[in-house]
């Protein structure tokens, strides 16, 4: 992938890196470097992190935010909230009727 050449391209690259680095800052050197690069790009471009972003994993309150994100209902479809790994035919019919 070529390097971004526009400010918008740099913002998108920073956001993509942030999402890839979410929760991984302490996992490995690679996770730390990805986190540092994402923070630098987002800081330089003034881009905000997306809503629901739980953090890079090195923030003091990361575990609490991560737990809240995983225990809330969020916007998951009903079949996922019920614990299924994948939808079945009945789930597709229920969504079509809703």
DSSP file (Angstrom, degrees, kcal/mol; ACC not computed):
  #  RESIDUE AA STRUCTURE BP1 BP2  ACC     N-H-->O    O-->H-N    N-H-->O    O-->H-N    TCO  KAPPA ALPHA  PHI   PSI    X-CA   Y-CA   Z-CA
    1    1 A X              0   0    0      0, 0.0     3,-0.1     0, 0.0     2,-0.0   0.000 360.0 360.0 360.0 129.9    0.0    0.0    0.0
    2    2 A X        -     0   0    0      1,-0.1     3,-0.1     3,-0.0     2,-0.1  -0.315 360.0 -95.1 -70.5 156.1    1.5    3.4   -0.9
    3    3 A X        -     0   0    0      1,-0.1    -1,-0.1     2,-0.0     7,-0.1  -0.398  49.0 -97.3 -66.7 146.1    2.1    6.0    1.7
    4    4 A X        -     0   0    0      5,-0.1    -1,-0.1     1,-0.1     3,-0.0  -0.383  34.9-173.7 -65.9 143.4   -0.8    8.5    2.1
    5    5 A X        +     0   0    0     -3,-0.1     2,-0.3    -2,-0.1    -1,-0.1   0.437  62.5  60.2-118.0  -3.9   -0.2   11.8    0.2
    6    6 A X  S  > S-     0   0    0      1,-0.1     4,-2.1     0, 0.0     5,-0.2  -0.856  85.6-115.2-120.7 158.8   -3.1   13.9    1.4
    7    7 A X  H  > S+     0   0    0     -2,-0.3     4,-2.3     1,-0.2     5,-0.1   0.898 118.6  51.6 -58.3 -39.4   -4.2   15.0    4.8
    8    8 A X  H  > S+     0   0    0      1,-0.2     4,-2.5     2,-0.2    -1,-0.2   0.900 108.1  51.6 -64.3 -39.6   -7.3   12.9    4.6
    9    9 A X  H  > S+     0   0    0      1,-0.2     4,-2.2     2,-0.2    -1,-0.2   0.883 109.9  49.4 -63.2 -37.9   -5.3    9.8    3.6
   10   10 A X  H  X S+     0   0    0     -4,-2.1     4,-2.5     2,-0.2    -2,-0.2   0.894 110.0  51.2 -68.1 -39.8   -3.1   10.4    6.6
   11   11 A X  H  X S+     0   0    0     -4,-2.3     4,-2.5     2,-0.2    -2,-0.2   0.935 111.4  47.1 -61.5 -46.1   -6.1   10.7    8.9
   12   12 A X  H  X S+     0   0    0     -4,-2.5     4,-2.7     1,-0.2    -2,-0.2   0.903 111.6  51.0 -63.8 -40.9   -7.6    7.4    7.5
   13   13 A X  H  X S+     0   0    0     -4,-2.2     4,-2.4     2,-0.2    -1,-0.2   0.915 110.4  49.6 -62.1 -42.8   -4.2    5.7    8.0
   14   14 A X  H  X S+     0   0    0     -4,-2.5     4,-2.3     2,-0.2    -2,-0.2   0.903 112.1  47.6 -62.8 -42.0   -4.0    6.9   11.6
   15   15 A X  H  X S+     0   0    0     -4,-2.5     4,-2.5     2,-0.2     5,-0.2   0.913 111.6  50.2 -65.7 -42.2   -7.5    5.7   12.3
   16   16 A X  H  X S+     0   0    0     -4,-2.7     4,-2.2     1,-0.2    -2,-0.2   0.910 112.1  47.9 -62.3 -41.1   -6.8    2.3   10.7
   17   17 A X  H  X S+     0   0    0     -4,-2.4     4,-2.0     2,-0.2    -1,-0.2   0.896 110.5  52.0 -66.0 -39.4   -3.6    2.0   12.8
   18   18 A X  H  X S+     0   0    0     -4,-2.3     4,-0.8     2,-0.2    -2,-0.2   0.922 110.8  47.0 -63.4 -43.7   -5.5    3.0   15.9
   19   19 A X  H >< S+     0   0    0     -4,-2.5     3,-0.6     1,-0.2    -1,-0.2   0.902 113.0  49.1 -65.6 -40.1   -8.2    0.3   15.4
   20   20 A X  H 3< S+     0   0    0     -4,-2.2    -1,-0.2     1,-0.2    -2,-0.2   0.836 115.2  45.4 -65.9 -31.4   -5.5   -2.3   14.6
   21   21 A X  H >< S+     0   0    0     -4,-2.0     3,-2.8    -5,-0.2     4,-0.4   0.508  79.4 135.1 -90.1  -5.0   -3.6   -1.3   17.8
   22   22 A X  T << S-     0   0    0     -4,-0.8    34,-0.3    -3,-0.6    35,-0.1  -0.213  85.6  -6.2 -53.7 121.4   -6.7   -1.2   20.1
   23   23 A X  T 3  S+     0   0    0     32,-1.5    -1,-0.3     1,-0.1    34,-0.2   0.525 113.0  98.1  75.4   6.8   -5.8   -2.9   23.3
   24   24 A X    X>  +     0   0    0     -3,-2.8     3,-1.2     7,-0.2     4,-0.8   0.377  39.5 105.1-110.1   4.7   -2.4   -4.1   22.1
   25   25 A X  T 34 S+     0   0    0     31,-3.2     3,-0.2    -4,-0.4    32,-0.2   0.853  92.0  35.8 -57.9 -36.9    0.0   -1.5   23.4
   26   26 A X  T 34 S+     0   0    0     30,-0.3    -1,-0.3    -3,-0.2    -2,-0.1   0.476  97.6  84.9 -96.5  -1.9    1.4   -3.9   26.1
   27   27 A X  T <4 S-     0   0    0     -3,-1.2     2,-0.3     1,-0.2    -1,-0.2   0.899 104.6 -31.7 -67.5 -41.7    1.2   -7.1   24.1
   28   28 A X     X  -     0   0    0     -4,-0.8     4,-2.1    -3,-0.2    -1,-0.2  -0.953  65.5 -86.8-164.8 173.9    4.5   -6.8   22.3
   29   29 A X  H  > S+     0   0    0     -2,-0.3     4,-2.8     2,-0.2     5,-0.2   0.903 126.3  53.9 -61.6 -40.2    7.0   -4.4   20.8
   30   30 A X  H  > S+     0   0    0      1,-0.2     4,-2.4     2,-0.2    -1,-0.2   0.911 108.1  49.1 -62.7 -41.8    5.1   -4.4   17.6
   31   31 A X  H  > S+     0   0    0      2,-0.2     4,-2.2     1,-0.2    -1,-0.2   0.893 112.1  49.1 -63.1 -39.6    1.9   -3.5   19.4
   32   32 A X  H  X S+     0   0    0     -4,-2.1     4,-2.6     2,-0.2    -2,-0.2   0.925 112.0  47.4 -65.6 -45.0    3.7   -0.7   21.2
   33   33 A X  H  X S+     0   0    0     -4,-2.8     4,-2.4     2,-0.2    -2,-0.2   0.890 111.9  50.4 -65.4 -38.7    5.2    0.7   18.0
   34   34 A X  H  X S+     0   0    0     -4,-2.4     4,-2.5    -5,-0.2    -1,-0.2   0.914 111.7  48.9 -63.6 -42.4    1.8    0.6   16.2
   35   35 A X  H  X S+     0   0    0     -4,-2.2     4,-2.6     2,-0.2    -2,-0.2   0.926 111.6  48.4 -62.4 -46.1    0.3    2.4   19.2
   36   36 A X  H  X S+     0   0    0     -4,-2.6     4,-2.2     1,-0.2    -2,-0.2   0.911 113.2  47.2 -62.7 -42.8    3.0    5.1   19.2
   37   37 A X  H  X S+     0   0    0     -4,-2.4     4,-2.5     2,-0.2     5,-0.2   0.915 112.3  49.5 -65.8 -42.8    2.7    5.6   15.4
   38   38 A X  H  X S+     0   0    0     -4,-2.5     4,-2.8     1,-0.2     5,-0.3   0.931 112.0  48.3 -62.4 -45.2   -1.1    5.8   15.5
   39   39 A X  H  X S+     0   0    0     -4,-2.6     4,-2.4     1,-0.2    -1,-0.2   0.901 111.8  50.2 -61.6 -40.5   -1.0    8.3   18.4
   40   40 A X  H  X S+     0   0    0     -4,-2.2     4,-2.4    -5,-0.2    -2,-0.2   0.930 113.4  44.5 -64.4 -45.6    1.6   10.4   16.5
   41   41 A X  H  X S+     0   0    0     -4,-2.5     4,-2.2     2,-0.2     6,-0.3   0.935 115.6  46.7 -66.1 -45.6   -0.5   10.5   13.3
   42   42 A X  H  X>S+     0   0    0     -4,-2.8     4,-1.4    -5,-0.2     5,-1.0   0.890 113.8  49.4 -64.8 -37.5   -3.8   11.2   15.1
   43   43 A X  H  <5S+     0   0    0     -4,-2.4    -1,-0.2    -5,-0.3    -2,-0.2   0.907 112.2  47.3 -65.8 -41.8   -2.1   13.9   17.1
   44   44 A X  H  <5S+     0   0    0     -4,-2.4    -2,-0.2     1,-0.2    -1,-0.2   0.840 118.9  39.7 -69.6 -33.3   -0.5   15.6   14.1
   45   45 A X  H  <5S-     0   0    0     -4,-2.2    -1,-0.2    -5,-0.2    -2,-0.2   0.622 103.0-127.3 -91.7 -13.4   -3.7   15.5   12.1
   46   46 A X  T  <5 +     0   0    0     -4,-1.4     2,-0.2     1,-0.2    -3,-0.2   0.652  53.4 156.9  75.7  14.7   -6.0   16.4   15.0
   47   47 A X      < -     0   0    0     -5,-1.0    -1,-0.2    -6,-0.3     2,-0.2  -0.504  35.3-133.6 -76.5 141.6   -8.2   13.4   14.2
   48   48 A X        -     0   0    0     -2,-0.2     2,-0.2     1,-0.1     3,-0.1  -0.597  21.5-106.4 -91.7 154.4  -10.4   12.0   17.1
   49   49 A X        -     0   0    0     -2,-0.2     3,-0.1     1,-0.1    -1,-0.1  -0.500  46.2 -97.2 -74.4 150.5  -10.7    8.4   18.0
   50   50 A X    >   -     0   0    0     -2,-0.2     3,-1.7     1,-0.1    -1,-0.1  -0.266  45.8 -88.6 -68.6 155.3  -14.0    6.8   17.0
   51   51 A X  T 3  S+     0   0    0      1,-0.2    -1,-0.1    -3,-0.1     3,-0.1  -0.345 115.1  27.7 -59.8 143.0  -16.8    6.4   19.5
   52   52 A X  T 3  S+     0   0    0      1,-0.3     2,-0.4    -3,-0.1    -1,-0.2   0.412  79.3 148.5  84.9  -3.0  -16.6    3.2   21.5
   53   53 A X    <   -     0   0    0     -3,-1.7    -1,-0.3     1,-0.2     3,-0.1  -0.523  35.0-158.8 -65.9 122.9  -12.8    3.0   21.1
   54   54 A X        -     0   0    0     -2,-0.4    12,-0.2     1,-0.3     3,-0.2   0.584  42.0-101.8 -85.8  -9.3  -11.7    1.3   24.3
   55   55 A X        -     0   0    0      1,-0.1   -32,-1.5    10,-0.1    -1,-0.3  -0.477  33.5 -74.3 115.1 174.0   -8.1    2.5   24.2
   56   56 A X        -     0   0    0    -34,-0.3   -31,-3.2   -33,-0.2   -30,-0.3   0.569  68.6-106.3 -87.1  -9.9   -4.7    1.3   23.3
   57   57 A X  S    S+     0   0    0    -33,-0.2     6,-0.1    -3,-0.2    -2,-0.1   0.311 104.6  82.2 104.7  -9.0   -4.3   -0.9   26.4
   58   58 A X        +     0   0    0      4,-0.1     2,-0.2     3,-0.0    -3,-0.1   0.369  62.6 108.5-109.2   4.7   -1.8    1.2   28.3
   59   59 A X  S >  S-     0   0    0      1,-0.1     3,-1.5     2,-0.0     4,-0.3  -0.521  77.7-120.4 -78.1 149.2   -4.3    3.7   29.9
   60   60 A X  T 3  S+     0   0    0      1,-0.3     3,-0.3    -2,-0.2     4,-0.2   0.833 112.7  39.5 -60.0 -32.8   -4.9    3.4   33.6
   61   61 A X  T 3> S+     0   0    0      1,-0.2     4,-2.2     2,-0.1    -1,-0.3   0.207  82.2 110.1-102.3  16.1   -8.7    2.8   33.1
   62   62 A X  H <> S+     0   0    0     -3,-1.5     4,-3.0     1,-0.2     5,-0.2   0.907  75.1  53.1 -59.3 -44.4   -8.4    0.5   30.0
   63   63 A X  H  > S+     0   0    0     -4,-0.3     4,-2.3    -3,-0.3    -1,-0.2   0.895 110.6  47.8 -60.8 -39.9   -9.5   -2.7   31.8
   64   64 A X  H  > S+     0   0    0      2,-0.2     4,-2.3     1,-0.2    -1,-0.2   0.927 114.4  45.5 -66.1 -44.7  -12.7   -1.0   33.0
   65   65 A X  H  X S+     0   0    0     -4,-2.2     4,-2.1     2,-0.2    -2,-0.2   0.893 113.5  49.9 -66.1 -39.0  -13.5    0.5   29.6
   66   66 A X  H  X S+     0   0    0     -4,-3.0     4,-1.9    -5,-0.2    -2,-0.2   0.922 111.0  48.8 -64.8 -44.2  -12.8   -2.8   27.9
   67   67 A X  H  X S+     0   0    0     -4,-2.3     4,-1.6    -5,-0.2    -2,-0.2   0.911 111.3  50.4 -61.3 -43.3  -15.0   -4.7   30.4
   68   68 A X  H  X S+     0   0    0     -4,-2.3     4,-1.5     1,-0.2    -1,-0.2   0.887 109.2  51.6 -63.6 -38.9  -17.8   -2.2   29.9
   69   69 A X  H  < S+     0   0    0     -4,-2.1    -1,-0.2     1,-0.2    -2,-0.2   0.873 113.4  44.1 -66.1 -36.2  -17.5   -2.6   26.1
   70   70 A X  H  < S+     0   0    0     -4,-1.9    -1,-0.2     1,-0.2    -2,-0.2   0.702 116.0  45.6 -83.5 -19.4  -17.8   -6.4   26.3
   71   71 A X  H  < S+     0   0    0     -4,-1.6    -2,-0.2    -5,-0.2    -1,-0.2   0.635  94.8  88.9 -99.0 -15.0  -20.6   -6.5   28.8
   72   72 A X  S  < S-     0   0    0     -4,-1.5    -3,-0.0    -5,-0.2     0, 0.0  -0.367  82.7-121.8 -76.9 162.2  -22.9   -3.9   27.2
   73   73 A X    >   +     0   0    0      1,-0.1     3,-1.2    -2,-0.1    -1,-0.1   0.830  48.9 169.2 -75.7 -30.6  -25.4   -4.9   24.6
   74   74 A X  T 3   -     0   0    0      1,-0.2    -1,-0.1     0, 0.0    -4,-0.0  -0.185  60.2 -49.7  57.1-144.3  -24.0   -2.5   22.0
   75   75 A X  T 3  S+     0   0    0      2,-0.0    -1,-0.2     3,-0.0     2,-0.1  -0.008  86.9 140.1-117.8  27.8  -25.2   -2.8   18.5
   76   76 A X    <   -     0   0    0     -3,-1.2     5,-0.0     1,-0.1    -3,-0.0  -0.412  59.0-104.2 -69.1 146.4  -24.8   -6.5   18.1
   77   77 A X    >>  -     0   0    0      1,-0.1     4,-2.2    -2,-0.1     3,-0.7  -0.301  35.3-104.5 -65.6 159.6  -27.6   -8.4   16.2
   78   78 A X  H 3> S+     0   0    0      1,-0.3     4,-1.6     2,-0.2     5,-0.1   0.852 119.6  56.5 -56.4 -38.9  -30.0  -10.4   18.3
   79   79 A X  H 34>S+     0   0    0      1,-0.2     5,-1.8     2,-0.2    -1,-0.3   0.868 109.8  45.6 -64.7 -34.7  -28.5  -13.7   17.3
   80   80 A X  H X45S+     0   0    0     -3,-0.7     3,-1.5     1,-0.2    -1,-0.2   0.880 109.6  54.1 -74.5 -37.7  -25.0  -12.6   18.5
   81   81 A X  H 3<5S+     0   0    0     -4,-2.2    -2,-0.2     1,-0.3    -1,-0.2   0.803 103.1  58.2 -64.6 -27.6  -26.4  -11.2   21.8
   82   82 A X  T 3<5S-     0   0    0     -4,-1.6    -1,-0.3    -5,-0.2    -2,-0.2   0.499 124.0-104.0 -82.1  -1.8  -28.0  -14.6   22.5
   83   83 A X  T < 5S+     0   0    0     -3,-1.5    -3,-0.2     1,-0.3    -2,-0.1   0.469  70.8 144.6  98.7   2.3  -24.6  -16.2   22.3
   84   84 A X      < -     0   0    0     -5,-1.8    -1,-0.3     1,-0.1     3,-0.1  -0.441  47.6-142.6 -73.4 149.6  -24.7  -17.8   18.9
   85   85 A X  S    S+     0   0    0      1,-0.2     2,-0.3    -2,-0.1    -1,-0.1   0.749  83.1   2.4 -80.4 -25.4  -21.5  -17.9   16.8
   86   86 A X  S    S-     0   0    0     -7,-0.1    -1,-0.2    -6,-0.0     2,-0.1  -0.985  83.8 -95.7-156.6 156.3  -23.4  -17.3   13.6
   87   87 A X        -     0   0    0     -2,-0.3     2,-0.2    -3,-0.1    -2,-0.0  -0.384  32.5-151.5 -74.3 155.6  -27.0  -16.6   12.4
   88   88 A X    >>  -     0   0    0     -2,-0.1     4,-1.4     1,-0.0     3,-0.8  -0.648  38.8 -86.7-114.3-179.5  -29.2  -19.4   11.2
   89   89 A X  H 3> S+     0   0    0      1,-0.3     4,-1.9    -2,-0.2     5,-0.2   0.857 126.1  56.7 -58.0 -38.1  -32.1  -19.2    8.7
   90   90 A X  H 3> S+     0   0    0      1,-0.2     4,-2.1     2,-0.2    -1,-0.3   0.846 103.2  55.3 -63.8 -33.0  -34.6  -18.3   11.4
   91   91 A X  H <> S+     0   0    0     -3,-0.8     4,-2.1     2,-0.2    -1,-0.2   0.896 106.7  49.6 -66.8 -39.4  -32.5  -15.3   12.3
   92   92 A X  H  X S+     0   0    0     -4,-1.4     4,-2.0     1,-0.2    -2,-0.2   0.891 110.9  50.2 -66.3 -38.4  -32.5  -13.9    8.8
   93   93 A X  H  X S+     0   0    0     -4,-1.9     4,-1.7     2,-0.2    -2,-0.2   0.899 109.8  50.6 -65.6 -40.2  -36.3  -14.3    8.6
   94   94 A X  H  X S+     0   0    0     -4,-2.1     4,-1.0     1,-0.2    -2,-0.2   0.893 111.0  48.4 -65.2 -39.9  -36.7  -12.5   12.0
   95   95 A X  H  < S+     0   0    0     -4,-2.1     3,-0.3     1,-0.2    -1,-0.2   0.883 110.0  52.0 -67.5 -37.7  -34.5   -9.6   10.8
   96   96 A X  H  < S+     0   0    0     -4,-2.0    -1,-0.2     1,-0.2    -2,-0.2   0.837 110.9  48.0 -67.8 -32.6  -36.4   -9.3    7.5
   97   97 A X  H  <        0   0    0     -4,-1.7    -1,-0.2     1,-0.2    -2,-0.2   0.698 360.0 360.0 -81.0 -19.3  -39.8   -9.1    9.3
   98   98 A X     <        0   0    0     -4,-1.0    -1,-0.2    -3,-0.3    -2,-0.2   0.480 360.0 360.0 -74.6 360.0  -38.6   -6.5   11.7
